[in-house]
């Protein structure tokens, strides 16, 4: 399993809407996420920051998802929620995994 994580920053006051949208995730988006090989997505918050953790079947899962129409429509709803960069894209920072503990006895720093 491939693990990925990222951080994004919410705009002031956007947290309730972020929660509402994710509690009402579009079924077609959930299907697309699974179809692309994204097995798990978990969000954590420390307002205004979001931390997203995901487990992927394959390295290109996010690239495949980014090309899907439903993901593009979902993305159109996000500019009111997250801080954008100079190009109008959500400001996100992918974070490198450096260590992993598995209670089954495996320790590693592999991504």
C-alpha positions in Angstrom: 0.0 0.0 0.0 1.3 3.5 -0.9 0.7 6.2 1.7 0.5 9.9 0.8 -0.2 13.0 3.0 -0.7 16.7 2.3 -1.5 19.9 4.1 -3.8 22.7 2.9 -5.0 25.9 4.5 -8.7 26.8 4.8 -10.0 30.3 4.2 -11.3 32.0 7.3 -14.7 30.7 8.3 -14.7 27.9 5.7 -14.4 25.0 8.1 -18.2 24.4 8.6 -18.8 24.3 4.8 -15.8 21.9 4.4 -17.3 19.6 6.9 -20.8 19.8 5.3 -19.4 19.0 1.8 -17.4 16.0 3.0 -20.2 14.6 5.1 -22.3 14.8 1.9 -19.7 13.5 -0.6 -21.3 12.9 -4.0 -21.8 9.2 -4.6 -20.3 9.5 -8.1 -17.2 11.1 -6.6 -16.8 8.3 -4.0 -17.1 5.8 -6.9 -14.4 7.7 -8.9 -12.1 7.8 -5.9 -12.3 4.1 -5.4 -12.1 3.3 -9.2 -8.8 5.2 -9.3 -7.3 3.0 -6.6 -7.6 5.3 -3.6 -8.5 3.0 -0.8 -8.6 5.3 2.1 -8.7 9.1 2.6 -8.7 10.7 6.1 -8.8 14.4 6.9 -7.6 16.0 10.2 -7.9 19.6 11.1 -6.2 22.2 13.2 -8.1 25.2 11.9 -7.2 26.7 9.5 -5.0 23.8 8.5 -6.2 20.5 7.0 -4.0 17.4 7.0 -5.1 14.7 4.5 -3.8 11.1 4.7 -4.5 8.6 1.9 -3.7 5.0 1.0 -3.3 4.2 -2.7 -3.1 1.0 -4.7 -0.9 2.6 -7.3 1.4 5.7 -7.8 -0.8 7.3 -10.4 -4.1 7.1 -8.5 -4.3 10.9 -7.9 -3.3 11.7 -11.5 -6.1 9.4 -12.8 -8.6 11.0 -10.4 -7.5 14.5 -11.5 -8.5 13.7 -15.1 -12.1 12.6 -14.2 -15.0 15.0 -14.9 -16.5 14.5 -11.4 -13.3 15.5 -9.7 -13.1 18.6 -11.9 -16.7 19.6 -10.9 -15.8 18.9 -7.2 -12.7 21.1 -7.6 -14.9 24.0 -8.8 -16.5 24.0 -5.3 -13.2 24.3 -3.5 -12.0 27.9 -4.2 -14.3 29.3 -1.6 -12.9 26.9 1.0 -9.1 26.7 0.6 -6.4 29.2 0.1 -5.3 29.5 -3.5 -1.9 30.1 -5.1 -1.0 32.8 -7.6 -2.4 30.5 -10.4 -5.7 30.0 -8.7 -5.0 26.4 -7.7 -5.5 25.2 -4.1 -2.4 25.7 -2.1 -1.4 22.2 -1.0 1.9 20.8 0.1 2.6 17.1 -0.3 4.5 15.7 2.7 7.1 13.0 2.5 6.7 10.0 4.8 9.7 9.4 7.0 8.6 6.7 9.4 5.8 4.1 9.9 4.9 1.9 12.8 2.9 -1.2 12.3 1.6 -3.0 15.4 2.2 -6.3 13.6 5.9 -5.7 14.2 7.0 -3.8 11.1 9.0 -0.5 11.4 10.0 1.3 8.3 10.7 4.7 6.8 9.6 3.7 3.3 6.9 5.8 1.5 
